[in-house]
Amino acid sequence: MDGSVPTTDLSGDLFSSGVNIIELLEKVSLIPSRAEGRRLVQQGGVKINGMKITHFDHMIQEMDFQDGILLIQKGKKVFHRVRIPGQN
């Protein structure tokens, strides 16, 4: 799975004050609209590093990254890796 997971590199500065989960999903092109993102989160269709996100106001921060990497799961089959370059 490791090589086939799409990856987006984002600046660590972006996460120092936190990024809303909907904004992050939009930034990595996993959702077509904010409304779709809210629906997806409310229905339990989003996981970050294996943890289900249940509130669309959830903030993603640098501490959520493990070795500079954050794994987003949308539904059962769609995965996306967010990487902060230079942190691994």
N, CA, C and O atoms as a CHARMM CRD file, in Angstrom:
* protein
*
  352
    1    1 MET  N      0.83100  -1.19600   0.00000 PROA 1      0.00000
    2    1 MET  CA     0.00000   0.00000   0.00000 PROA 1      0.00000
    3    1 MET  C      0.86500   1.24500   0.00000 PROA 1      0.00000
    4    1 MET  O      0.44000   2.28000  -0.51400 PROA 1      0.00000
    5    2 ASP  N      2.05900   1.18100   0.55600 PROA 2      0.00000
    6    2 ASP  CA     2.86700   2.37000   0.78700 PROA 2      0.00000
    7    2 ASP  C      3.13300   3.17800  -0.47800 PROA 2      0.00000
    8    2 ASP  O      2.97300   4.39800  -0.47100 PROA 2      0.00000
    9    3 GLY  N      3.53600   2.52300  -1.56000 PROA 3      0.00000
   10    3 GLY  CA     3.87600   3.24600  -2.76900 PROA 3      0.00000
   11    3 GLY  C      2.67300   3.74300  -3.54700 PROA 3      0.00000
   12    3 GLY  O      2.80000   4.67000  -4.34600 PROA 3      0.00000
   13    4 SER  N      1.51600   3.15100  -3.33400 PROA 4      0.00000
   14    4 SER  CA     0.34800   3.50300  -4.12600 PROA 4      0.00000
   15    4 SER  C     -0.52500   4.58100  -3.48100 PROA 4      0.00000
   16    4 SER  O     -1.51800   5.00300  -4.07400 PROA 4      0.00000
   17    5 VAL  N     -0.16700   5.03200  -2.27600 PROA 5      0.00000
   18    5 VAL  CA    -0.97700   6.03900  -1.59500 PROA 5      0.00000
   19    5 VAL  C     -0.58800   7.43100  -2.09400 PROA 5      0.00000
   20    5 VAL  O      0.57800   7.81400  -1.99300 PROA 5      0.00000
   21    6 PRO  N     -1.54500   8.19400  -2.62900 PROA 6      0.00000
   22    6 PRO  CA    -1.22300   9.55600  -3.07000 PROA 6      0.00000
   23    6 PRO  C     -0.71900  10.37900  -1.88800 PROA 6      0.00000
   24    6 PRO  O     -1.21100  10.23800  -0.76800 PROA 6      0.00000
   25    7 THR  N      0.25900  11.23400  -2.14600 PROA 7      0.00000
   26    7 THR  CA     0.87500  12.02200  -1.08300 PROA 7      0.00000
   27    7 THR  C      0.89200  13.50000  -1.45800 PROA 7      0.00000
   28    7 THR  O      1.17300  13.86500  -2.60000 PROA 7      0.00000
   29    8 THR  N      0.59000  14.33600  -0.48000 PROA 8      0.00000
   30    8 THR  CA     0.66500  15.77700  -0.65300 PROA 8      0.00000
   31    8 THR  C      1.61700  16.32200   0.39900 PROA 8      0.00000
   32    8 THR  O      1.47800  16.02000   1.58500 PROA 8      0.00000
   33    9 ASP  N      2.58600  17.12900  -0.03300 PROA 9      0.00000
   34    9 ASP  CA     3.49400  17.78600   0.89800 PROA 9      0.00000
   35    9 ASP  C      2.92000  19.15700   1.25200 PROA 9      0.00000
   36    9 ASP  O      2.58800  19.94800   0.36900 PROA 9      0.00000
   37   10 LEU  N      2.80600  19.43100   2.55700 PROA 10     0.00000
   38   10 LEU  CA     2.31400  20.72200   3.01600 PROA 10     0.00000
   39   10 LEU  C      3.27100  21.28200   4.06300 PROA 10     0.00000
   40   10 LEU  O      3.94800  20.52300   4.75700 PROA 10     0.00000
   41   11 SER  N      3.32800  22.57200   4.17400 PROA 11     0.00000
   42   11 SER  CA     4.21600  23.23800   5.11400 PROA 11     0.00000
   43   11 SER  C      3.76800  22.99700   6.55300 PROA 11     0.00000
   44   11 SER  O      2.57400  23.02600   6.85500 PROA 11     0.00000
   45   12 GLY  N      4.73500  22.76000   7.43600 PROA 12     0.00000
   46   12 GLY  CA     4.43800  22.58700   8.85600 PROA 12     0.00000
   47   12 GLY  C      3.82500  23.83500   9.46800 PROA 12     0.00000
   48   12 GLY  O      3.06600  23.75200  10.43400 PROA 12     0.00000
   49   13 ASP  N      4.16000  25.01100   8.89700 PROA 13     0.00000
   50   13 ASP  CA     3.60600  26.27500   9.39200 PROA 13     0.00000
   51   13 ASP  C      2.08300  26.28000   9.31200 PROA 13     0.00000
   52   13 ASP  O      1.40800  26.88600  10.14400 PROA 13     0.00000
   53   14 LEU  N      1.56300  25.60800   8.31700 PROA 14     0.00000
   54   14 LEU  CA     0.11800  25.53600   8.11300 PROA 14     0.00000
   55   14 LEU  C     -0.58700  24.91000   9.31400 PROA 14     0.00000
   56   14 LEU  O     -1.71800  25.27300   9.63900 PROA 14     0.00000
   57   15 PHE  N      0.09500  23.96000   9.97400 PROA 15     0.00000
   58   15 PHE  CA    -0.52300  23.20000  11.05800 PROA 15     0.00000
   59   15 PHE  C     -0.17500  23.72700  12.44600 PROA 15     0.00000
   60   15 PHE  O     -0.68000  23.21000  13.44200 PROA 15     0.00000
   61   16 SER  N      0.68200  24.75000  12.53200 PROA 16     0.00000
   62   16 SER  CA     1.09600  25.25000  13.84400 PROA 16     0.00000
   63   16 SER  C     -0.07900  25.81300  14.63000 PROA 16     0.00000
   64   16 SER  O     -0.13900  25.65900  15.85000 PROA 16     0.00000
   65   17 SER  N     -1.01800  26.46500  13.94200 PROA 17     0.00000
   66   17 SER  CA    -2.20300  26.97300  14.63200 PROA 17     0.00000
   67   17 SER  C     -3.42200  26.08400  14.37300 PROA 17     0.00000
   68   17 SER  O     -4.51100  26.36200  14.87500 PROA 17     0.00000
   69   18 GLY  N     -3.24300  25.02700  13.59900 PROA 18     0.00000
   70   18 GLY  CA    -4.31900  24.08800  13.32300 PROA 18     0.00000
   71   18 GLY  C     -5.03700  24.37000  12.01500 PROA 18     0.00000
   72   18 GLY  O     -5.19800  25.52100  11.61100 PROA 18     0.00000
   73   19 VAL  N     -5.47000  23.28600  11.35400 PROA 19     0.00000
   74   19 VAL  CA    -6.22700  23.37400  10.10700 PROA 19     0.00000
   75   19 VAL  C     -7.51100  22.58600  10.30200 PROA 19     0.00000
   76   19 VAL  O     -7.49000  21.45200  10.77900 PROA 19     0.00000
   77   20 ASN  N     -8.62100  23.19100   9.93200 PROA 20     0.00000
   78   20 ASN  CA    -9.91200  22.51100  10.02900 PROA 20     0.00000
   79   20 ASN  C     -9.91700  21.28600   9.12100 PROA 20     0.00000
   80   20 ASN  O     -9.37600  21.32900   8.01600 PROA 20     0.00000
   81   21 ILE  N    -10.52100  20.20000   9.58000 PROA 21     0.00000
   82   21 ILE  CA   -10.53300  18.94100   8.81600 PROA 21     0.00000
   83   21 ILE  C    -11.15100  19.14400   7.42900 PROA 21     0.00000
   84   21 ILE  O    -10.68500  18.55400   6.45500 PROA 21     0.00000
   85   22 ILE  N    -12.18200  19.96300   7.33200 PROA 22     0.00000
   86   22 ILE  CA   -12.82400  20.20600   6.03600 PROA 22     0.00000
   87   22 ILE  C    -11.85000  20.92300   5.09500 PROA 22     0.00000
   88   22 ILE  O    -11.74500  20.57200   3.92000 PROA 22     0.00000
   89   23 GLU  N    -11.13500  21.93400   5.62200 PROA 23     0.00000
   90   23 GLU  CA   -10.15000  22.65000   4.81400 PROA 23     0.00000
   91   23 GLU  C     -9.05900  21.70300   4.33000 PROA 23     0.00000
   92   23 GLU  O     -8.62100  21.78600   3.18200 PROA 23     0.00000
   93   24 LEU  N     -8.62000  20.79700   5.21500 PROA 24     0.00000
   94   24 LEU  CA    -7.56200  19.86700   4.83800 PROA 24     0.00000
   95   24 LEU  C     -8.04600  18.91400   3.74400 PROA 24     0.00000
   96   24 LEU  O     -7.32400  18.66300   2.77900 PROA 24     0.00000
   97   25 LEU  N     -9.25100  18.38900   3.88700 PROA 25     0.00000
   98   25 LEU  CA    -9.80400  17.49600   2.86200 PROA 25     0.00000
   99   25 LEU  C     -9.92600  18.22200   1.52500 PROA 25     0.00000
  100   25 LEU  O     -9.68700  17.63900   0.46700 PROA 25     0.00000
  101   26 GLU  N    -10.29500  19.48700   1.58300 PROA 26     0.00000
  102   26 GLU  CA   -10.42300  20.30000   0.37400 PROA 26     0.00000
  103   26 GLU  C     -9.04100  20.54900  -0.24400 PROA 26     0.00000
  104   26 GLU  O     -8.87600  20.47400  -1.46100 PROA 26     0.00000
  105   27 LYS  N     -8.05400  20.84500   0.60300 PROA 27     0.00000
  106   27 LYS  CA    -6.70100  21.16900   0.15000 PROA 27     0.00000
  107   27 LYS  C     -6.04600  19.99100  -0.57800 PROA 27     0.00000
  108   27 LYS  O     -5.27900  20.19000  -1.52000 PROA 27     0.00000
  109   28 VAL  N     -6.35200  18.76300  -0.13800 PROA 28     0.00000
  110   28 VAL  CA    -5.75400  17.58400  -0.78100 PROA 28     0.00000
  111   28 VAL  C     -6.70600  16.95300  -1.80700 PROA 28     0.00000
  112   28 VAL  O     -6.48500  15.82900  -2.25900 PROA 28     0.00000
  113   29 SER  N     -7.75500  17.67900  -2.16300 PROA 29     0.00000
  114   29 SER  CA    -8.70500  17.28300  -3.21500 PROA 29     0.00000
  115   29 SER  C     -9.43200  15.96400  -2.94700 PROA 29     0.00000
  116   29 SER  O     -9.66400  15.18100  -3.86800 PROA 29     0.00000
  117   30 LEU  N     -9.78800  15.72100  -1.68600 PROA 30     0.00000
  118   30 LEU  CA   -10.55700  14.51700  -1.36700 PROA 30     0.00000
  119   30 LEU  C    -12.06400  14.76700  -1.37100 PROA 30     0.00000
  120   30 LEU  O    -12.85600  13.82500  -1.34700 PROA 30     0.00000
  121   31 ILE  N    -12.45600  16.04100  -1.40200 PROA 31     0.00000
  122   31 ILE  CA   -13.88800  16.36700  -1.42800 PROA 31     0.00000
  123   31 ILE  C    -14.14900  17.42100  -2.50900 PROA 31     0.00000
  124   31 ILE  O    -13.31300  18.29600  -2.73500 PROA 31     0.00000
  125   32 PRO  N    -15.30400  17.34000  -3.17400 PROA 32     0.00000
  126   32 PRO  CA   -15.62900  18.32500  -4.21300 PROA 32     0.00000
  127   32 PRO  C    -16.15400  19.64200  -3.64100 PROA 32     0.00000
  128   32 PRO  O    -16.08800  20.68000  -4.29900 PROA 32     0.00000
  129   33 SER  N    -16.68200  19.59400  -2.40300 PROA 33     0.00000
  130   33 SER  CA   -17.23900  20.80800  -1.79700 PROA 33     0.00000
  131   33 SER  C    -17.19700  20.68300  -0.27800 PROA 33     0.00000
  132   33 SER  O    -17.05800  19.58600   0.26400 PROA 33     0.00000
  133   34 ARG  N    -17.32000  21.82200   0.39900 PROA 34     0.00000
  134   34 ARG  CA   -17.34300  21.81700   1.86500 PROA 34     0.00000
  135   34 ARG  C    -18.58600  21.08700   2.38700 PROA 34     0.00000
  136   34 ARG  O    -18.51700  20.40000   3.40600 PROA 34     0.00000
  137   35 ALA  N    -19.70000  21.23000   1.70600 PROA 35     0.00000
  138   35 ALA  CA   -20.94000  20.56000   2.12100 PROA 35     0.00000
  139   35 ALA  C    -20.74500  19.04500   2.09100 PROA 35     0.00000
  140   35 ALA  O    -21.16200  18.33700   3.00800 PROA 35     0.00000
  141   36 GLU  N    -20.10700  18.55600   1.02500 PROA 36     0.00000
  142   36 GLU  CA   -19.82400  17.12600   0.91900 PROA 36     0.00000
  143   36 GLU  C    -18.88100  16.69600   2.03800 PROA 36     0.00000
  144   36 GLU  O    -19.03700  15.60900   2.59400 PROA 36     0.00000
  145   37 GLY  N    -17.91900  17.52600   2.36700 PROA 37     0.00000
  146   37 GLY  CA   -16.97900  17.22300   3.44500 PROA 37     0.00000
  147   37 GLY  C    -17.67600  17.12400   4.79000 PROA 37     0.00000
  148   37 GLY  O    -17.41300  16.20500   5.56500 PROA 37     0.00000
  149   38 ARG  N    -18.56500  18.06900   5.06700 PROA 38     0.00000
  150   38 ARG  CA   -19.31400  18.03600   6.33600 PROA 38     0.00000
  151   38 ARG  C    -20.16800  16.77300   6.42500 PROA 38     0.00000
  152   38 ARG  O    -20.21000  16.11600   7.46600 PROA 38     0.00000
  153   39 ARG  N    -20.84500  16.44100   5.33400 PROA 39     0.00000
  154   39 ARG  CA   -21.68000  15.23900   5.32300 PROA 39     0.00000
  155   39 ARG  C    -20.83800  13.99500   5.57400 PROA 39     0.00000
  156   39 ARG  O    -21.22000  13.12100   6.35300 PROA 39     0.00000
  157   40 LEU  N    -19.70000  13.92300   4.91300 PROA 40     0.00000
  158   40 LEU  CA   -18.80800  12.78000   5.04400 PROA 40     0.00000
  159   40 LEU  C    -18.33000  12.61200   6.48800 PROA 40     0.00000
  160   40 LEU  O    -18.32400  11.50300   7.02200 PROA 40     0.00000
  161   41 VAL  N    -17.93200  13.71900   7.11000 PROA 41     0.00000
  162   41 VAL  CA   -17.44900  13.66800   8.49300 PROA 41     0.00000
  163   41 VAL  C    -18.58800  13.28100   9.43700 PROA 41     0.00000
  164   41 VAL  O    -18.40100  12.44200  10.31800 PROA 41     0.00000
  165   42 GLN  N    -19.76800  13.88600   9.26100 PROA 42     0.00000
  166   42 GLN  CA   -20.90800  13.59300  10.13000 PROA 42     0.00000
  167   42 GLN  C    -21.32700  12.13700  10.04500 PROA 42     0.00000
  168   42 GLN  O    -21.81900  11.57600  11.02500 PROA 42     0.00000
  169   43 GLN  N    -21.14000  11.51600   8.88400 PROA 43     0.00000
  170   43 GLN  CA   -21.52400  10.12400   8.70900 PROA 43     0.00000
  171   43 GLN  C    -20.40300   9.16100   9.09400 PROA 43     0.00000
  172   43 GLN  O    -20.53100   7.95200   8.90600 PROA 43     0.00000
  173   44 GLY  N    -19.30400   9.69300   9.63300 PROA 44     0.00000
  174   44 GLY  CA   -18.21600   8.84200  10.09800 PROA 44     0.00000
  175   44 GLY  C    -17.33100   8.31200   8.99100 PROA 44     0.00000
  176   44 GLY  O    -16.69300   7.27300   9.15800 PROA 44     0.00000
  177   45 GLY  N    -17.27600   9.00300   7.86100 PROA 45     0.00000
  178   45 GLY  CA   -16.52200   8.51400   6.71400 PROA 45     0.00000
  179   45 GLY  C    -15.09800   9.01300   6.61000 PROA 45     0.00000
  180   45 GLY  O    -14.45200   8.82900   5.57800 PROA 45     0.00000
  181   46 VAL  N    -14.58600   9.65500   7.68000 PROA 46     0.00000
  182   46 VAL  CA   -13.22000  10.17800   7.63100 PROA 46     0.00000
  183   46 VAL  C    -12.44200   9.70500   8.85600 PROA 46     0.00000
  184   46 VAL  O    -12.91300   9.80700   9.98900 PROA 46     0.00000
  185   47 LYS  N    -11.24100   9.18500   8.60300 PROA 47     0.00000
  186   47 LYS  CA   -10.34700   8.79300   9.69300 PROA 47     0.00000
  187   47 LYS  C     -8.99900   9.46000   9.48300 PROA 47     0.00000
  188   47 LYS  O     -8.53100   9.60100   8.35300 PROA 47     0.00000
  189   48 ILE  N     -8.38500   9.86400  10.57300 PROA 48     0.00000
  190   48 ILE  CA    -7.03400  10.40900  10.55500 PROA 48     0.00000
  191   48 ILE  C     -6.17200   9.46700  11.38700 PROA 48     0.00000
  192   48 ILE  O     -6.42000   9.27300  12.57700 PROA 48     0.00000
  193   49 ASN  N     -5.16300   8.88600  10.75500 PROA 49     0.00000
  194   49 ASN  CA    -4.28900   7.90700  11.42500 PROA 49     0.00000
  195   49 ASN  C     -5.10600   6.82500  12.13600 PROA 49     0.00000
  196   49 ASN  O     -4.75400   6.39100  13.23300 PROA 49     0.00000
  197   50 GLY  N     -6.19300   6.39500  11.50400 PROA 50     0.00000
  198   50 GLY  CA    -7.01200   5.32000  12.05400 PROA 50     0.00000
  199   50 GLY  C     -8.06400   5.75900  13.05600 PROA 50     0.00000
  200   50 GLY  O     -8.86800   4.93800  13.49800 PROA 50     0.00000
  201   51 MET  N     -8.07900   7.04700  13.42700 PROA 51     0.00000
  202   51 MET  CA    -9.05000   7.55300  14.39500 PROA 51     0.00000
  203   51 MET  C    -10.19500   8.24200  13.65800 PROA 51     0.00000
  204   51 MET  O     -9.97400   9.14600  12.85100 PROA 51     0.00000
  205   52 LYS  N    -11.41800   7.80500  13.94400 PROA 52     0.00000
  206   52 LYS  CA   -12.58600   8.37600  13.26900 PROA 52     0.00000
  207   52 LYS  C    -12.80200   9.82200  13.71700 PROA 52     0.00000
  208   52 LYS  O    -12.77200  10.12300  14.91100 PROA 52     0.00000
  209   53 ILE  N    -13.01700  10.70300  12.75500 PROA 53     0.00000
  210   53 ILE  CA   -13.31100  12.10900  13.03200 PROA 53     0.00000
  211   53 ILE  C    -14.82300  12.26800  12.97900 PROA 53     0.00000
  212   53 ILE  O    -15.45200  11.92700  11.97700 PROA 53     0.00000
  213   54 THR  N    -15.40600  12.78600  14.05500 PROA 54     0.00000
  214   54 THR  CA   -16.86400  12.85600  14.12800 PROA 54     0.00000
  215   54 THR  C    -17.40800  14.27800  14.09200 PROA 54     0.00000
  216   54 THR  O    -18.61700  14.47000  13.96000 PROA 54     0.00000
  217   55 HSD  N    -16.53600  15.27900  14.20600 PROA 55     0.00000
  218   55 HSD  CA   -16.99000  16.67300  14.18500 PROA 55     0.00000
  219   55 HSD  C    -16.30200  17.42200  13.05900 PROA 55     0.00000
  220   55 HSD  O    -15.08100  17.35400  12.92200 PROA 55     0.00000
  221   56 PHE  N    -17.07800  18.13900  12.25100 PROA 56     0.00000
  222   56 PHE  CA   -16.47800  18.84000  11.11300 PROA 56     0.00000
  223   56 PHE  C    -15.71700  20.09400  11.53800 PROA 56     0.00000
  224   56 PHE  O    -15.12200  20.76100  10.69100 PROA 56     0.00000
  225   57 ASP  N    -15.72100  20.43100  12.83600 PROA 57     0.00000
  226   57 ASP  CA   -14.90700  21.55600  13.31000 PROA 57     0.00000
  227   57 ASP  C    -13.59600  21.06700  13.92900 PROA 57     0.00000
  228   57 ASP  O    -12.87100  21.84200  14.55400 PROA 57     0.00000
  229   58 HSD  N    -13.29700  19.77900  13.75200 PROA 58     0.00000
  230   58 HSD  CA   -12.06300  19.18500  14.27700 PROA 58     0.00000
  231   58 HSD  C    -10.84100  19.86000  13.64700 PROA 58     0.00000
  232   58 HSD  O    -10.78300  20.05800  12.43300 PROA 58     0.00000
  233   59 MET  N     -9.87200  20.20700  14.48700 PROA 59     0.00000
  234   59 MET  CA    -8.66200  20.86100  14.00100 PROA 59     0.00000
  235   59 MET  C     -7.50700  19.86300  13.94800 PROA 59     0.00000
  236   59 MET  O     -7.28200  19.10900  14.89500 PROA 59     0.00000
  237   60 ILE  N     -6.78500  19.86700  12.84000 PROA 60     0.00000
  238   60 ILE  CA    -5.60600  19.02400  12.67200 PROA 60     0.00000
  239   60 ILE  C     -4.38600  19.89100  12.98600 PROA 60     0.00000
  240   60 ILE  O     -4.21500  20.97300  12.42300 PROA 60     0.00000
  241   61 GLN  N     -3.54600  19.39800  13.88900 PROA 61     0.00000
  242   61 GLN  CA    -2.37100  20.15200  14.29600 PROA 61     0.00000
  243   61 GLN  C     -1.11100  19.33100  14.05400 PROA 61     0.00000
  244   61 GLN  O     -1.17800  18.14700  13.72300 PROA 61     0.00000
  245   62 GLU  N      0.04000  19.98100  14.22400 PROA 62     0.00000
  246   62 GLU  CA     1.31600  19.29900  13.99400 PROA 62     0.00000
  247   62 GLU  C      1.45400  18.04700  14.84800 PROA 62     0.00000
  248   62 GLU  O      2.04900  17.06000  14.41600 PROA 62     0.00000
  249   63 MET  N      0.90000  18.08500  16.07400 PROA 63     0.00000
  250   63 MET  CA     1.03600  16.93600  16.97300 PROA 63     0.00000
  251   63 MET  C      0.26200  15.70400  16.46200 PROA 63     0.00000
  252   63 MET  O      0.49000  14.59500  16.94500 PROA 63     0.00000
  253   64 ASP  N     -0.64200  15.88800  15.50000 PROA 64     0.00000
  254   64 ASP  CA    -1.37700  14.76500  14.91500 PROA 64     0.00000
  255   64 ASP  C     -0.51500  13.96700  13.93700 PROA 64     0.00000
  256   64 ASP  O     -0.85900  12.84100  13.57800 PROA 64     0.00000
  257   65 PHE  N      0.60000  14.55000  13.50900 PROA 65     0.00000
  258   65 PHE  CA     1.49700  13.88900  12.56000 PROA 65     0.00000
  259   65 PHE  C      2.41000  12.91300  13.29600 PROA 65     0.00000
  260   65 PHE  O      2.85100  13.17900  14.41400 PROA 65     0.00000
  261   66 GLN  N      2.68300  11.78700  12.65500 PROA 66     0.00000
  262   66 GLN  CA     3.62300  10.80200  13.19900 PROA 66     0.00000
  263   66 GLN  C      4.81200  10.74800  12.25900 PROA 66     0.00000
  264   66 GLN  O      4.68800  10.31800  11.11200 PROA 66     0.00000
  265   67 ASP  N      5.97100  11.18700  12.74900 PROA 67     0.00000
  266   67 ASP  CA     7.18400  11.27100  11.92800 PROA 67     0.00000
  267   67 ASP  C      6.95000  12.11000  10.67700 PROA 67     0.00000
  268   67 ASP  O      7.45600  11.78400   9.60300 PROA 67     0.00000
  269   68 GLY  N      6.18200  13.19100  10.81500 PROA 68     0.00000
  270   68 GLY  CA     5.93500  14.09500   9.70100 PROA 68     0.00000
  271   68 GLY  C      4.89900  13.61000   8.71300 PROA 68     0.00000
  272   68 GLY  O      4.75400  14.17600   7.62900 PROA 68     0.00000
  273   69 ILE  N      4.16100  12.54300   9.08800 PROA 69     0.00000
  274   69 ILE  CA     3.17800  11.96900   8.16200 PROA 69     0.00000
  275   69 ILE  C      1.81600  11.82900   8.83600 PROA 69     0.00000
  276   69 ILE  O      1.70800  11.45200  10.00300 PROA 69     0.00000
  277   70 LEU  N      0.78500  12.14700   8.06000 PROA 70     0.00000
  278   70 LEU  CA    -0.60000  12.02100   8.51400 PROA 70     0.00000
  279   70 LEU  C     -1.33200  11.20600   7.45300 PROA 70     0.00000
  280   70 LEU  O     -1.24200  11.52100   6.26700 PROA 70     0.00000
  281   71 LEU  N     -2.05100  10.17100   7.85800 PROA 71     0.00000
  282   71 LEU  CA    -2.77600   9.34700   6.89700 PROA 71     0.00000
  283   71 LEU  C     -4.26800   9.63100   7.01900 PROA 71     0.00000
  284   71 LEU  O     -4.86600   9.45700   8.08000 PROA 71     0.00000
  285   72 ILE  N     -4.84800  10.06700   5.91900 PROA 72     0.00000
  286   72 ILE  CA    -6.28700  10.34500   5.86500 PROA 72     0.00000
  287   72 ILE  C     -6.96200   9.17900   5.16300 PROA 72     0.00000
  288   72 ILE  O     -6.51500   8.73500   4.10600 PROA 72     0.00000
  289   73 GLN  N     -8.03900   8.68800   5.75900 PROA 73     0.00000
  290   73 GLN  CA    -8.83500   7.64500   5.11000 PROA 73     0.00000
  291   73 GLN  C    -10.22600   8.20100   4.87600 PROA 73     0.00000
  292   73 GLN  O    -10.88500   8.67500   5.80200 PROA 73     0.00000
  293   74 LYS  N    -10.66700   8.13700   3.62100 PROA 74     0.00000
  294   74 LYS  CA   -12.01100   8.58800   3.24200 PROA 74     0.00000
  295   74 LYS  C    -12.78800   7.35100   2.83400 PROA 74     0.00000
  296   74 LYS  O    -12.42200   6.67400   1.87300 PROA 74     0.00000
  297   75 GLY  N    -13.85500   7.05200   3.55400 PROA 75     0.00000
  298   75 GLY  CA   -14.60700   5.83100   3.28000 PROA 75     0.00000
  299   75 GLY  C    -13.76800   4.61300   3.61200 PROA 75     0.00000
  300   75 GLY  O    -12.93000   4.66300   4.51300 PROA 75     0.00000
  301   76 LYS  N    -13.98100   3.53100   2.90200 PROA 76     0.00000
  302   76 LYS  CA   -13.25000   2.29300   3.19500 PROA 76     0.00000
  303   76 LYS  C    -11.99900   2.13400   2.35200 PROA 76     0.00000
  304   76 LYS  O    -11.05900   1.45400   2.76400 PROA 76     0.00000
  305   77 LYS  N    -11.97100   2.75400   1.17500 PROA 77     0.00000
  306   77 LYS  CA   -10.90400   2.42600   0.23100 PROA 77     0.00000
  307   77 LYS  C    -10.00500   3.57400  -0.19900 PROA 77     0.00000
  308   77 LYS  O     -8.98700   3.33900  -0.85100 PROA 77     0.00000
  309   78 VAL  N    -10.35100   4.81200   0.14700 PROA 78     0.00000
  310   78 VAL  CA    -9.56500   5.94700  -0.34200 PROA 78     0.00000
  311   78 VAL  C     -8.62600   6.43100   0.76000 PROA 78     0.00000
  312   78 VAL  O     -9.06100   6.82400   1.84200 PROA 78     0.00000
  313   79 PHE  N     -7.33400   6.39200   0.46100 PROA 79     0.00000
  314   79 PHE  CA    -6.31800   6.83500   1.40800 PROA 79     0.00000
  315   79 PHE  C     -5.52500   7.98400   0.79200 PROA 79     0.00000
  316   79 PHE  O     -5.34700   8.04900  -0.42500 PROA 79     0.00000
  317   80 HSD  N     -5.05500   8.88400   1.64300 PROA 80     0.00000
  318   80 HSD  CA    -4.21500   9.98800   1.19400 PROA 80     0.00000
  319   80 HSD  C     -3.23100  10.31500   2.31700 PROA 80     0.00000
  320   80 HSD  O     -3.61400  10.42600   3.48100 PROA 80     0.00000
  321   81 ARG  N     -1.97500  10.46400   1.95500 PROA 81     0.00000
  322   81 ARG  CA    -0.94200  10.77400   2.94000 PROA 81     0.00000
  323   81 ARG  C     -0.59300  12.24800   2.82200 PROA 81     0.00000
  324   81 ARG  O     -0.38800  12.76500   1.72300 PROA 81     0.00000
  325   82 VAL  N     -0.52700  12.92900   3.98300 PROA 82     0.00000
  326   82 VAL  CA    -0.07300  14.31800   4.03100 PROA 82     0.00000
  327   82 VAL  C      1.27500  14.29600   4.73500 PROA 82     0.00000
  328   82 VAL  O      1.42100  13.73100   5.81900 PROA 82     0.00000
  329   83 ARG  N      2.25600  14.92500   4.09700 PROA 83     0.00000
  330   83 ARG  CA     3.61300  14.88300   4.63700 PROA 83     0.00000
  331   83 ARG  C      4.12000  16.30200   4.85800 PROA 83     0.00000
  332   83 ARG  O      3.89700  17.19900   4.04500 PROA 83     0.00000
  333   84 ILE  N      4.81300  16.47700   5.99100 PROA 84     0.00000
  334   84 ILE  CA     5.51600  17.73500   6.23300 PROA 84     0.00000
  335   84 ILE  C      6.98200  17.44400   5.91400 PROA 84     0.00000
  336   84 ILE  O      7.64500  16.73300   6.66900 PROA 84     0.00000
  337   85 PRO  N      7.49600  17.98200   4.81200 PROA 85     0.00000
  338   85 PRO  CA     8.87500  17.70600   4.41000 PROA 85     0.00000
  339   85 PRO  C      9.87100  18.09900   5.49800 PROA 85     0.00000
  340   85 PRO  O      9.74600  19.14600   6.13300 PROA 85     0.00000
  341   86 GLY  N     10.87000  17.22500   5.69500 PROA 86     0.00000
  342   86 GLY  CA    11.91700  17.51300   6.66400 PROA 86     0.00000
  343   86 GLY  C     11.61200  17.10800   8.08700 PROA 86     0.00000
  344   86 GLY  O     12.40700  17.37700   8.98700 PROA 86     0.00000
  345   87 GLN  N     10.47100  16.46400   8.31300 PROA 87     0.00000
  346   87 GLN  CA    10.11500  16.06300   9.68600 PROA 87     0.00000
  347   87 GLN  C     10.23600  14.56500   9.92100 PROA 87     0.00000
  348   87 GLN  O      9.97300  14.11400  11.03600 PROA 87     0.00000
  349   88 ASN  N     10.61800  13.77800   8.93600 PROA 88     0.00000
  350   88 ASN  CA    10.66300  12.34100   9.15400 PROA 88     0.00000
  351   88 ASN  C     12.05300  11.85400   9.40000 PROA 88     0.00000
  352   88 ASN  O     12.26100  10.65800   9.60300 PROA 88     0.00000
